[in-house]
Amino acid sequence: MKREPTLGVLLLELRFPTSRSLKEKRGPLASLRDTVQQRFHAAFSEVGHHETWQRAMVLIVVASSSISQAERQVAEIERYVHSRHDYEVGRTLVRSIDDVASIWDTE
């Protein structure tokens, strides 16, 4: 099996229906960020709805040495995100696995 540097990308829209302020949204969002970074060794960024207290758009990116490993890791992160009960997953906007060579000529 050929090993290629690979990126896995997950873009999610989250809803916080019980949140009444930005501060109430930040707690579960920070917890999710910390877990994604520490447990899955993935990059995490809130990329949308910063000033909206009941919504967030988050981007999670993993780097891997193979497509199959990236696919497994993104699927595991997605299962974890859906398993939590302190927010709702509004929708998964992007779930992709890309060989780095396909987006950047490495030769």
C-alpha positions in Angstrom: 0.0 0.0 0.0 1.4 3.4 -1.0 1.5 5.9 1.7 0.7 9.5 0.7 0.4 12.5 2.9 -3.3 13.0 3.3 -5.7 15.6 4.8 -9.0 14.8 6.3 -11.5 17.7 6.6 -14.7 17.9 8.5 -16.9 21.1 8.5 -19.8 21.0 10.8 -22.6 23.3 11.8 -23.5 23.0 15.5 -26.6 24.2 17.3 -26.8 25.1 21.0 -30.6 25.3 21.6 -30.4 25.8 25.4 -27.7 28.5 25.2 -28.8 32.0 26.2 -25.5 33.8 25.7 -22.1 33.5 24.0 -20.6 32.5 27.3 -23.0 29.5 27.5 -22.0 28.5 24.0 -18.3 28.7 24.7 -18.3 26.0 27.4 -19.3 23.0 25.3 -17.5 24.4 22.3 -14.2 24.6 24.3 -14.8 21.1 25.6 -15.3 19.8 22.1 -12.2 21.7 20.9 -10.0 20.3 23.7 -11.1 16.7 23.1 -10.6 16.9 19.4 -7.2 18.4 19.8 -6.0 16.1 22.6 -7.7 12.8 21.9 -7.7 12.9 18.1 -4.6 15.1 17.5 -6.6 17.2 15.0 -6.8 20.9 14.3 -10.0 22.6 15.4 -11.2 26.1 14.6 -14.5 27.9 14.9 -14.9 29.4 11.4 -18.4 30.8 11.5 -21.3 32.2 13.6 -18.8 33.7 16.1 -21.3 36.2 17.5 -24.3 33.9 17.3 -25.0 32.3 20.7 -27.0 29.3 19.4 -24.9 28.3 16.4 -21.3 27.5 15.6 -19.5 26.4 12.4 -16.4 24.4 13.2 -13.6 23.1 10.9 -11.7 20.0 12.0 -8.6 18.9 10.0 -6.4 15.8 10.4 -3.1 15.1 8.8 -2.2 11.5 8.1 0.3 9.4 6.2 -2.4 7.4 4.3 -5.9 7.9 2.9 -7.3 4.9 4.9 -5.9 6.2 8.1 -7.3 9.7 7.5 -10.7 8.2 6.6 -10.8 6.2 9.9 -9.8 9.2 11.9 -12.3 11.5 10.4 -15.1 8.9 10.8 -14.1 8.4 14.5 -14.1 12.2 15.1 -17.5 12.5 13.4 -18.9 9.6 15.6 -17.6 11.4 18.7 -19.1 14.8 17.7 -22.5 13.1 17.1 -22.3 11.3 20.4 -22.3 14.4 22.6 -25.4 15.8 24.2 -24.5 19.4 24.9 -25.3 20.5 21.4 -27.0 19.3 18.2 -25.2 18.7 14.9 -27.2 20.8 12.5 -25.4 19.4 9.5 -22.2 18.1 8.2 -21.2 20.5 5.4 -18.0 18.8 4.2 -16.4 15.5 4.8 -13.4 15.0 2.5 -10.2 13.1 2.3 -7.6 14.6 0.0 -4.2 13.3 -1.0 -1.9 16.3 -0.4 -0.1 15.7 -3.7 -3.4 16.3 -5.5 -3.6 19.9 -4.1 0.1 20.7 -4.1 2.6 19.5 -6.6 5.2 17.9 -4.4 7.5 16.9 -7.1 
